[in-house]
Amino acid sequence: MSEKGCVACHAFPDVAWPRGALGPSLENFGAQGLIAGRLPNQPGVLMQFVRDAPALVPGTAMPAMPMSDQEARDVTAYLLQLKSR
């Protein structure tokens, strides 16, 4: 998440700095039912969203993020495990 720049806009539970505030906090993302308030929070959908959010949610402030299939799988797995402890 840090290498891809996600922390510039989003807060994560295991990243102390920076704590991005432009986008929503992702600290409890795995417990959310929807991605961007519109899409079902499912692995396949999330993997597409983290790579190219504008293709799925036109007008979103989140840019398309260049990443490999493996990076997208890793980001998806990380986000889905983020739940209140």
C-alpha positions in Angstrom: 0.0 0.0 0.0 2.8 2.3 0.8 4.8 1.5 -2.4 1.7 2.2 -4.6 1.0 5.5 -2.9 -2.4 4.5 -1.3 -1.3 5.9 2.0 -1.2 9.4 0.5 -5.0 9.4 0.3 -6.2 6.7 2.7 -5.5 5.8 6.4 -4.6 2.2 7.3 -4.4 0.6 10.7 -0.8 -0.5 10.4 0.6 2.7 8.8 1.4 5.5 11.3 2.5 8.0 8.7 1.3 9.4 6.4 -2.3 9.1 7.3 -4.1 10.3 4.2 -7.4 12.0 4.6 -8.4 12.8 1.0 -10.0 9.3 0.6 -11.9 7.4 3.2 -10.1 5.5 6.0 -9.7 1.9 5.1 -9.1 0.7 8.7 -12.3 -1.5 8.7 -12.6 -2.0 5.0 -13.1 -5.8 5.1 -16.3 -5.4 7.1 -17.9 -3.0 4.7 -20.6 -4.3 2.4 -19.8 -1.9 -0.5 -16.8 -0.5 -2.4 -17.1 3.2 -2.9 -20.7 3.0 -1.7 -21.8 1.3 -4.9 -20.1 -2.0 -5.7 -20.3 -5.3 -3.8 -17.3 -5.8 -1.6 -16.2 -9.1 -3.3 -12.6 -10.1 -4.2 -13.0 -10.0 -8.0 -14.8 -6.6 -8.0 -12.3 -5.2 -5.5 -9.3 -6.4 -7.6 -10.7 -4.6 -10.6 -11.5 -1.5 -8.5 -8.0 -1.1 -7.0 -6.5 -1.2 -10.5 -9.0 1.0 -12.4 -11.6 2.6 -10.1 -12.7 5.1 -12.8 -13.7 2.3 -15.1 -16.1 1.0 -12.4 -17.2 4.2 -10.8 -17.0 7.1 -13.3 -16.2 10.4 -11.7 -14.4 8.9 -8.7 -11.4 10.8 -7.4 -9.4 7.6 -7.1 -7.1 7.3 -10.1 -6.3 4.1 -12.0 -3.3 2.5 -10.3 -0.8 0.7 -12.5 -0.1 -2.7 -10.8 0.5 -6.3 -11.8 -2.0 -9.0 -11.3 -0.1 -10.2 -8.3 0.1 -6.7 -6.7 -3.7 -6.4 -7.3 -4.3 -9.8 -5.6 -2.1 -8.8 -2.7 -3.8 -5.4 -2.2 -7.2 -7.1 -2.4 -6.3 -9.7 0.2 -4.9 -7.1 2.5 -7.9 -4.8 2.3 -10.4 -7.7 2.8 -8.7 -8.8 6.0 -9.0 -5.3 7.5 -11.7 -5.7 10.2 -12.3 -4.4 13.7 -10.3 -6.4 16.2 
